[in-house]
Amino acid sequence: MAARRLRLPLNAVRHSPSTIGLWLLPWLLAAIVWLVFLRDELTVGSLWLVGLLVVLFLIFERAQLTVEVRKQTHALSLSEIPLVVGLFLLPPVGLMASRVFAGGRLLLDRRLLAGKQVFNLGVFATEVAVAQAVFQVFPDRDIGTPQSWFAALAAVLAANLTGTAAVLFAVVVTSGALDRRRVVGMTVPALVTGAVNTTIGLLALVVVNVSPWGAFLLAGLTLVAFVGYRAYGRFLRQHENLNQVYDFSRSVERARSDP
């Protein structure tokens, strides 16, 4: 899920009705999913668990991978880990509240326009709604059974695909059509990181379910995952820079060969 964030260039935003509609579209999608699949789920759950999930979302959002598409940054993070934890420990309202509240820090980011903040928060809400809707389909949601692991994986991947589709749609609306390579470049990392993060979240739940002391072991694993993501993020940026240099070199070569 991804915690995908859209960073559009300032000159790409026009405060027209269509632009405002784009900002609000994810919220509309989240509302539709909720009303269709989750309208009977109205309990919040334990408030201390909601607070814990808020903290976890804020922490895991710090480790991000960024993929640039048409001068717009698509950010991936470790936020699927607390999402998986929330799927098992909190009812839908509690998980939605914790995710949106944690994502509300975007409102304090002066580097983003208000419309982009509204859009990104809406994507978070849509991803949680989709994840919950898919997770509720599976009757066995006991962390001790492999069936529940498949349910969590399906829920997270569905959420990531939805969030990525929303961001791709926004990119197309603001910047024009995307080629297949760019679409794959955004979709594949979202699915891969989603699967890895889901596995980590499931491992955390299984270990803590066996013994709460296992949380100390998980702290080391979390640190390794954090460092690994940061390193992989640097690798992706370097790869993108090399692609840009290669494209520029090809352009110069073609210009020289033209009569």
C-alpha contacts under 8 A as a table, 3 or more apart, distances in Angstrom:
res1	aa1	res2	aa2	distance
1	M	4	R	6.57
1	M	76	L	7.51
1	M	77	S	7.79
1	M	79	S	6.72
1	M	80	E	5.55
1	M	127	E	6.68
1	M	156	V	6.36
1	M	157	L	7.30
1	M	159	A	5.78
1	M	160	N	4.11
1	M	161	L	7.85
1	M	163	G	6.78
1	M	190	A	6.98
1	M	194	G	6.12
2	A	76	L	6.03
2	A	77	S	6.62
2	A	78	L	7.76
2	A	79	S	6.49
2	A	80	E	6.16
2	A	127	E	7.53
2	A	156	V	7.90
2	A	159	A	7.07
2	A	160	N	4.89
2	A	163	G	6.75
2	A	164	T	7.88
2	A	190	A	6.54
2	A	194	G	6.63
3	A	61	E	7.50
3	A	75	A	6.94
3	A	76	L	5.56
3	A	77	S	5.66
3	A	78	L	7.67
3	A	79	S	5.94
3	A	80	E	7.62
3	A	124	F	6.63
4	R	74	H	6.06
4	R	75	A	4.90
4	R	76	L	5.15
4	R	77	S	7.37
4	R	120	N	7.60
4	R	123	V	7.70
4	R	124	F	7.91
4	R	163	G	6.69
4	R	164	T	7.00
4	R	167	V	7.71
5	R	73	T	7.44
5	R	74	H	5.57
5	R	75	A	5.00
5	R	76	L	7.35
5	R	120	N	5.75
5	R	167	V	7.87
6	L	72	Q	6.94
6	L	73	T	6.02
6	L	74	H	5.49
6	L	75	A	7.12
6	L	116	K	7.06
6	L	120	N	6.52
6	L	167	V	6.50
7	R	72	Q	5.44
7	R	73	T	5.18
7	R	74	H	7.00
7	R	112	L	7.17
7	R	116	K	7.26
8	L	12	A	6.48
8	L	13	V	7.57
8	L	71	K	7.63
8	L	72	Q	5.18
8	L	73	T	7.26
8	L	116	K	7.63
9	P	12	A	5.45
9	P	13	V	7.49
9	P	71	K	7.32
9	P	72	Q	6.77
10	L	13	V	5.96
10	L	113	L	7.91
11	N	14	R	7.65
12	A	174	T	6.04
12	A	175	S	7.44
13	V	19	T	7.09
13	V	174	T	7.45
14	R	19	T	6.19
15	H	19	T	5.81
15	H	20	I	6.39
16	S	19	T	5.18
16	S	20	I	6.31
17	P	20	I	5.12
17	P	21	G	6.02
18	S	21	G	4.93
18	S	22	L	6.19
19	T	22	L	4.96
19	T	23	W	6.40
20	I	23	W	5.08
20	I	24	L	6.40
20	I	115	G	7.29
21	G	24	L	5.15
21	G	25	L	5.90
22	L	25	L	5.15
22	L	26	P	7.88
22	L	119	F	7.47
22	L	170	A	7.02
23	W	26	P	7.22
23	W	115	G	5.75
23	W	116	K	6.66
23	W	118	V	6.05
23	W	119	F	4.49
23	W	122	G	7.99
24	L	27	W	5.42
24	L	28	L	6.47
24	L	118	V	7.06
24	L	119	F	6.27
24	L	122	G	7.11
25	L	28	L	5.09
25	L	29	L	6.32
25	L	119	F	7.58
25	L	122	G	7.63
26	P	29	L	5.01
26	P	30	A	6.13
26	P	119	F	6.54
26	P	122	G	4.65
26	P	123	V	5.30
26	P	125	A	7.60
26	P	126	T	6.07
26	P	166	A	7.17
27	W	30	A	5.03
27	W	31	A	6.14
27	W	119	F	7.86
27	W	122	G	4.66
27	W	123	V	7.27
27	W	125	A	6.92
27	W	126	T	6.73
28	L	31	A	5.10
28	L	32	I	6.21
29	L	32	I	5.12
29	L	33	V	6.23
29	L	126	T	6.26
30	A	33	V	5.24
30	A	34	W	6.08
30	A	122	G	7.36
30	A	125	A	5.94
30	A	126	T	4.21
30	A	127	E	7.74
30	A	129	A	5.87
30	A	130	V	7.64
31	A	34	W	5.06
31	A	35	L	6.05
31	A	126	T	7.95
32	I	35	L	5.23
32	I	36	V	6.08
33	V	36	V	5.28
33	V	37	F	5.88
33	V	38	L	7.27
33	V	126	T	7.81
33	V	129	A	6.22
33	V	130	V	6.66
33	V	133	A	7.39
34	W	37	F	5.46
34	W	38	L	4.69
34	W	39	R	5.76
34	W	129	A	6.07
34	W	133	A	7.77
35	L	38	L	5.88
35	L	39	R	4.77
36	V	39	R	6.57
37	F	133	A	5.81
38	L	41	E	5.38
38	L	92	P	7.70
38	L	132	Q	7.92
38	L	133	A	6.66
39	R	42	L	7.31
41	E	91	P	7.20
41	E	92	P	6.45
41	E	93	V	6.96
42	L	92	P	7.64
42	L	93	V	6.11
43	T	91	P	6.39
43	T	92	P	7.67
43	T	93	V	6.16
43	T	94	G	7.23
44	V	47	L	7.51
44	V	90	L	7.36
44	V	91	P	6.10
44	V	92	P	7.35
44	V	93	V	5.07
44	V	94	G	4.23
44	V	95	L	7.91
45	G	49	L	7.65
45	G	50	V	7.52
45	G	90	L	5.74
45	G	91	P	5.98
45	G	93	V	7.93
45	G	94	G	5.84
46	S	49	L	5.28
46	S	50	V	6.40
46	S	90	L	7.41
46	S	94	G	7.93
47	L	50	V	4.93
47	L	51	G	6.21
48	W	51	G	4.99
48	W	52	L	6.09
49	L	52	L	4.89
49	L	53	L	6.11
49	L	89	L	7.77
49	L	90	L	7.42
50	V	53	L	5.16
50	V	54	V	6.30
50	V	90	L	7.56
50	V	94	G	5.97
50	V	95	L	6.90
50	V	97	A	7.56
50	V	98	S	5.57
51	G	54	V	5.06
51	G	55	V	6.41
51	G	98	S	6.95
52	L	55	V	5.17
52	L	56	L	6.21
53	L	56	L	4.94
53	L	57	F	6.02
53	L	82	P	6.27
53	L	86	G	6.97
53	L	95	L	7.72
53	L	98	S	5.96
53	L	99	R	7.65
54	V	57	F	5.22
54	V	58	L	6.26
54	V	98	S	4.91
54	V	99	R	6.51
54	V	101	F	6.89
54	V	102	A	5.20
55	V	58	L	5.14
55	V	59	I	6.19
55	V	102	A	7.44
56	L	59	I	5.07
56	L	60	F	6.05
56	L	82	P	5.99
57	F	60	F	5.34
57	F	61	E	5.94
57	F	79	S	5.75
57	F	82	P	6.04
57	F	99	R	6.91
57	F	102	A	6.19
58	L	61	E	5.32
58	L	62	R	6.96
58	L	102	A	5.89
58	L	103	G	7.75
59	I	62	R	5.65
59	I	63	A	7.99
60	F	63	A	5.84
60	F	77	S	6.81
60	F	78	L	5.06
60	F	79	S	5.45
60	F	81	I	7.82
60	F	82	P	7.90
61	E	64	Q	6.58
61	E	77	S	5.50
61	E	78	L	6.08
61	E	79	S	5.80
62	R	77	S	7.35
63	A	77	S	5.61
63	A	78	L	6.31
63	A	226	F	5.86
63	A	229	Y	6.38
63	A	230	R	6.21
64	Q	75	A	6.27
64	Q	76	L	5.30
64	Q	77	S	4.26
64	Q	78	L	7.02
64	Q	229	Y	6.75
64	Q	230	R	6.67
64	Q	233	G	6.90
65	L	75	A	5.62
65	L	76	L	4.86
65	L	77	S	6.12
65	L	229	Y	6.72
65	L	230	R	7.02
65	L	232	Y	7.18
65	L	233	G	4.52
65	L	236	L	7.78
66	T	73	T	6.19
66	T	74	H	5.51
66	T	75	A	4.41
66	T	76	L	6.13
66	T	233	G	6.30
66	T	236	L	7.48
66	T	237	R	7.39
67	V	73	T	5.70
67	V	74	H	4.98
67	V	75	A	6.33
67	V	185	G	7.52
67	V	186	M	6.67
67	V	236	L	7.18
67	V	237	R	7.46
68	E	71	K	5.94
68	E	72	Q	5.40
68	E	73	T	4.42
68	E	74	H	5.96
68	E	240	E	7.71
69	V	72	Q	5.17
69	V	73	T	6.30
69	V	74	H	7.21
69	V	182	R	6.45
69	V	186	M	7.89
70	R	171	V	7.97
70	R	175	S	7.33
72	Q	171	V	7.69
74	H	167	V	7.85
74	H	186	M	7.37
76	L	190	A	6.79
76	L	193	T	7.86
77	S	80	E	7.66
78	L	81	I	6.02
78	L	193	T	7.82
78	L	197	N	6.27
79	S	82	P	5.84
79	S	83	L	6.37
79	S	197	N	7.86
80	E	83	L	4.75
80	E	84	V	6.08
80	E	156	V	6.96
80	E	194	G	6.33
80	E	197	N	5.61
80	E	198	T	6.14
80	E	201	G	7.56
81	I	84	V	5.34
81	I	85	V	6.49
81	I	197	N	5.35
81	I	198	T	5.87
81	I	200	I	6.56
81	I	201	G	4.53
82	P	85	V	4.88
82	P	86	G	6.01
82	P	201	G	6.89
83	L	86	G	5.05
83	L	87	L	6.22
83	L	95	L	7.67
83	L	128	V	7.77
83	L	156	V	7.96
84	V	87	L	5.11
84	V	88	F	6.77
84	V	152	A	6.48
84	V	156	V	7.54
84	V	198	T	6.29
84	V	201	G	5.70
84	V	202	L	6.98
85	V	88	F	5.57
85	V	89	L	6.17
85	V	201	G	6.24
85	V	202	L	7.52
85	V	205	L	6.85
86	G	89	L	5.03
86	G	90	L	5.13
86	G	91	P	7.82
86	G	95	L	5.71
87	L	90	L	6.03
87	L	91	P	7.26
87	L	92	P	7.60
87	L	95	L	7.25
87	L	132	Q	6.91
87	L	135	F	7.52
87	L	152	A	7.53
88	F	141	R	7.18
88	F	142	D	7.83
88	F	143	I	7.28
90	L	93	V	7.93
90	L	94	G	5.76
90	L	95	L	5.87
91	P	94	G	5.53
91	P	95	L	6.37
92	P	95	L	5.20
92	P	96	M	6.01
92	P	129	A	7.68
92	P	132	Q	6.31
93	V	96	M	5.12
93	V	97	A	6.05
94	G	97	A	5.13
94	G	98	S	6.21
95	L	98	S	5.20
95	L	99	R	6.16
95	L	128	V	7.44
96	M	99	R	5.24
96	M	100	V	6.10
96	M	125	A	6.51
96	M	128	V	6.13
96	M	129	A	7.42
97	A	100	V	5.38
97	A	101	F	5.84
98	S	101	F	5.17
98	S	102	A	6.01
99	R	102	A	5.25
99	R	103	G	6.05
99	R	124	F	6.95
99	R	125	A	7.32
99	R	128	V	7.67
100	V	103	G	4.92
100	V	104	G	6.00
100	V	121	L	6.44
100	V	124	F	6.70
100	V	125	A	6.41
101	F	104	G	5.03
101	F	105	R	7.69
102	A	105	R	6.25
103	G	106	L	6.01
103	G	121	L	6.17
103	G	124	F	7.46
104	G	107	L	5.61
104	G	108	L	7.76
104	G	121	L	7.09
105	R	108	L	5.40
105	R	109	D	7.00
106	L	109	D	5.07
106	L	112	L	7.82
106	L	117	Q	5.86
106	L	121	L	7.93
107	L	110	R	7.67
107	L	114	A	7.17
107	L	117	Q	6.19
109	D	112	L	5.93
110	R	113	L	7.08
112	L	116	K	6.28
112	L	117	Q	6.53
113	L	116	K	5.41
113	L	117	Q	6.44
114	A	117	Q	5.06
114	A	118	V	6.28
115	G	118	V	5.11
115	G	119	F	6.22
116	K	119	F	4.94
116	K	120	N	6.09
117	Q	120	N	5.17
117	Q	121	L	6.15
118	V	121	L	5.27
118	V	122	G	6.11
119	F	122	G	5.04
119	F	123	V	6.29
120	N	123	V	5.04
120	N	124	F	6.41
121	L	124	F	5.05
121	L	125	A	6.32
122	G	125	A	5.01
122	G	126	T	6.09
123	V	126	T	5.01
123	V	127	E	6.10
123	V	163	G	5.78
123	V	166	A	7.17
124	F	127	E	5.22
124	F	128	V	6.35
124	F	163	G	7.58
125	A	128	V	5.25
125	A	129	A	6.18
126	T	129	A	5.08
126	T	130	V	6.10
126	T	159	A	7.61
126	T	162	T	7.65
126	T	163	G	7.22
127	E	130	V	5.19
127	E	131	A	6.00
127	E	159	A	4.45
127	E	160	N	6.75
127	E	162	T	6.57
127	E	163	G	5.97
128	V	131	A	5.07
128	V	132	Q	6.04
128	V	159	A	6.83
129	A	132	Q	5.21
129	A	133	A	6.08
130	V	133	A	5.04
130	V	134	V	6.18
130	V	155	A	7.15
130	V	158	A	6.78
130	V	159	A	5.43
130	V	162	T	7.70
131	A	134	V	5.33
131	A	135	F	6.01
131	A	155	A	4.31
131	A	156	V	5.69
131	A	158	A	6.49
131	A	159	A	5.19
132	Q	135	F	5.00
132	Q	136	Q	5.99
132	Q	155	A	6.87
133	A	136	Q	5.35
133	A	137	V	6.72
133	A	155	A	7.75
134	V	137	V	5.38
134	V	138	F	7.48
134	V	151	A	7.54
134	V	154	A	7.08
134	V	155	A	5.10
134	V	158	A	7.56
135	F	138	F	5.85
135	F	151	A	5.58
135	F	152	A	6.28
135	F	154	A	7.50
135	F	155	A	5.37
136	Q	139	P	7.12
138	F	141	R	6.84
138	F	148	S	7.56
138	F	151	A	6.19
140	D	145	T	7.67
140	D	147	Q	6.32
140	D	148	S	5.73
141	R	145	T	7.71
141	R	147	Q	7.36
141	R	148	S	4.64
141	R	151	A	7.45
142	D	145	T	5.78
142	D	148	S	5.84
143	I	146	P	7.68
143	I	148	S	5.87
143	I	149	W	6.98
143	I	202	L	7.74
143	I	205	L	7.11
143	I	206	V	6.58
144	G	148	S	7.62
144	G	206	V	6.82
145	T	148	S	5.63
145	T	149	W	7.01
146	P	149	W	5.02
146	P	150	F	6.49
147	Q	150	F	5.25
147	Q	151	A	6.31
148	S	151	A	4.85
148	S	152	A	6.22
149	W	152	A	5.15
149	W	153	L	6.23
149	W	202	L	6.91
150	F	153	L	5.05
150	F	154	A	6.05
151	A	154	A	5.18
151	A	155	A	6.08
152	A	155	A	5.03
152	A	156	V	6.15
152	A	198	T	7.18
153	L	156	V	5.28
153	L	157	L	6.09
153	L	195	A	6.58
153	L	198	T	6.11
153	L	199	T	7.91
154	A	157	L	5.30
154	A	158	A	6.02
155	A	158	A	5.24
155	A	159	A	6.18
156	V	159	A	5.00
156	V	160	N	6.11
156	V	194	G	6.47
156	V	195	A	7.70
156	V	198	T	7.08
157	L	160	N	5.01
157	L	161	L	6.09
157	L	191	L	6.18
157	L	194	G	6.19
157	L	195	A	7.05
158	A	161	L	5.20
158	A	162	T	6.19
159	A	162	T	5.13
159	A	163	G	6.14
160	N	163	G	5.09
160	N	164	T	5.97
160	N	190	A	6.24
160	N	191	L	6.68
160	N	194	G	6.91
161	L	164	T	5.13
161	L	165	A	5.99
161	L	187	T	7.28
161	L	190	A	7.55
161	L	191	L	7.37
162	T	165	A	5.09
162	T	166	A	6.24
163	G	166	A	5.13
163	G	167	V	6.36
164	T	167	V	5.13
164	T	168	L	6.06
164	T	186	M	7.26
164	T	187	T	6.49
164	T	190	A	7.35
165	A	168	L	5.03
165	A	169	F	6.05
166	A	169	F	5.12
166	A	170	A	6.30
167	V	170	A	5.03
167	V	171	V	6.21
168	L	171	V	5.04
168	L	172	V	6.19
168	L	183	V	7.52
169	F	172	V	5.14
169	F	173	V	6.18
170	A	173	V	5.11
170	A	174	T	6.14
171	V	174	T	5.26
171	V	175	S	5.59
171	V	176	G	7.06
172	V	175	S	5.29
172	V	176	G	4.50
172	V	177	A	5.19
172	V	178	L	6.59
173	V	176	G	5.94
178	L	182	R	6.34
178	L	183	V	6.68
179	D	182	R	5.59
179	D	183	V	6.53
180	R	183	V	5.09
180	R	184	V	6.10
181	R	184	V	5.19
181	R	185	G	5.96
182	R	185	G	4.82
182	R	186	M	6.39
183	V	186	M	5.34
183	V	187	T	6.11
184	V	187	T	5.05
184	V	188	V	5.68
185	G	188	V	6.03
185	G	189	P	6.84
186	M	189	P	6.03
186	M	190	A	6.56
187	T	190	A	5.23
187	T	191	L	6.36
188	V	191	L	5.21
188	V	192	V	6.08
189	P	192	V	5.09
189	P	193	T	5.85
190	A	193	T	5.44
190	A	194	G	5.87
191	L	194	G	4.97
191	L	195	A	6.15
192	V	195	A	5.25
192	V	196	V	6.27
193	T	196	V	5.07
193	T	197	N	5.88
194	G	197	N	5.19
194	G	198	T	5.97
195	A	198	T	5.13
195	A	199	T	6.27
196	V	199	T	5.17
196	V	200	I	6.38
197	N	200	I	5.04
197	N	201	G	6.14
198	T	201	G	5.03
198	T	202	L	6.10
199	T	202	L	5.11
199	T	203	L	6.09
200	I	203	L	5.08
200	I	204	A	6.18
201	G	204	A	5.08
201	G	205	L	6.36
202	L	205	L	5.13
202	L	206	V	6.12
203	L	206	V	5.13
203	L	207	V	6.01
204	A	207	V	5.30
204	A	208	V	6.12
204	A	215	A	7.42
204	A	218	L	6.48
205	L	208	V	5.26
205	L	209	N	5.88
206	V	209	N	5.03
206	V	210	V	6.37
207	V	210	V	5.24
207	V	211	S	6.25
207	V	212	P	7.51
207	V	214	G	5.60
207	V	215	A	7.50
208	V	211	S	4.92
208	V	212	P	4.54
208	V	213	W	6.96
208	V	214	G	5.36
208	V	215	A	6.11
209	N	212	P	6.69
210	V	214	G	7.80
211	S	214	G	5.55
212	P	215	A	5.92
213	W	216	F	5.99
213	W	217	L	7.69
214	G	217	L	5.17
214	G	218	L	6.38
215	A	218	L	4.96
215	A	219	A	6.35
216	F	219	A	5.20
216	F	220	G	7.23
217	L	220	G	5.70
217	L	221	L	6.86
218	L	221	L	4.96
218	L	222	T	6.03
219	A	222	T	5.09
219	A	223	L	6.29
220	G	223	L	5.12
220	G	224	V	6.35
221	L	224	V	5.15
221	L	225	A	6.19
222	T	225	A	5.05
222	T	226	F	6.05
223	L	226	F	5.04
223	L	227	V	6.25
224	V	227	V	5.27
224	V	228	G	6.01
225	A	228	G	4.99
225	A	229	Y	6.07
226	F	229	Y	5.29
226	F	230	R	6.36
227	V	230	R	5.19
227	V	231	A	6.23
228	G	231	A	5.11
228	G	232	Y	6.07
229	Y	232	Y	4.99
229	Y	233	G	5.97
230	R	233	G	5.03
230	R	234	R	6.39
231	A	234	R	5.17
231	A	235	F	6.34
232	Y	235	F	4.92
232	Y	236	L	6.25
233	G	236	L	5.15
233	G	237	R	6.34
234	R	237	R	5.15
234	R	238	Q	6.21
235	F	238	Q	5.13
235	F	239	H	6.10
236	L	239	H	5.00
236	L	240	E	6.13
237	R	240	E	5.09
237	R	241	N	6.16
238	Q	241	N	5.02
238	Q	242	L	6.21
239	H	242	L	5.12
239	H	243	N	6.28
240	E	243	N	5.04
240	E	244	Q	6.28
241	N	244	Q	5.08
241	N	245	V	6.26
242	L	245	V	5.03
242	L	246	Y	6.09
243	N	246	Y	5.02
243	N	247	D	6.08
244	Q	247	D	5.08
244	Q	248	F	6.10
245	V	248	F	5.07
245	V	249	S	6.13
246	Y	249	S	5.06
246	Y	250	R	6.25
247	D	250	R	5.16
247	D	251	S	6.26
248	F	251	S	5.05
248	F	252	V	6.26
249	S	252	V	5.12
249	S	253	E	6.14
250	R	253	E	5.02
250	R	254	R	6.14
251	S	254	R	5.19
251	S	255	A	6.17
252	V	255	A	5.04
252	V	256	R	6.26
253	E	256	R	5.16
253	E	257	S	6.29
254	R	257	S	5.12
254	R	258	D	6.28
255	A	258	D	5.36
256	R	259	P	7.90
